[in-house]
Amino acid sequence: MKSYTYSEARGNFATVLEEAERDGAVEIRRRDGAVFRILPAQGSKASPLDVKGVKLGVSTADLVALVREGRERG
């Protein structure tokens, strides 16, 4: 795991994120000795448009009727 100082990480943030994604983690150390670890979030490769459906109990015919009604108004 690669370790960066705070200043290095701030100046090369895109590189730090790419490295964390590739290697799994990156450490950042502050002058006061505090250490932070950046890890990629689990499931971050999924599309943000990939959402679970919600069952509303609305039929296809109802949806088509609503769309037609909206088109007639506009």
Residue pairs with C-beta under 8 A, 6 or more apart in sequence:
1 23
1 24
1 25
1 26
1 27
2 19
2 23
2 26
2 27
3 26
3 27
3 28
3 29
4 12
4 16
4 26
4 27
4 28
4 29
5 28
5 29
5 30
5 31
6 28
6 29
6 30
6 31
9 16
9 26
9 28
16 26
16 28
16 38
17 38
19 26
20 26
20 38
20 39
20 40
21 40
24 39
24 40
25 37
25 38
25 39
26 37
26 38
27 35
27 36
27 37
27 38
28 35
28 36
28 37
28 38
29 35
29 36
30 36
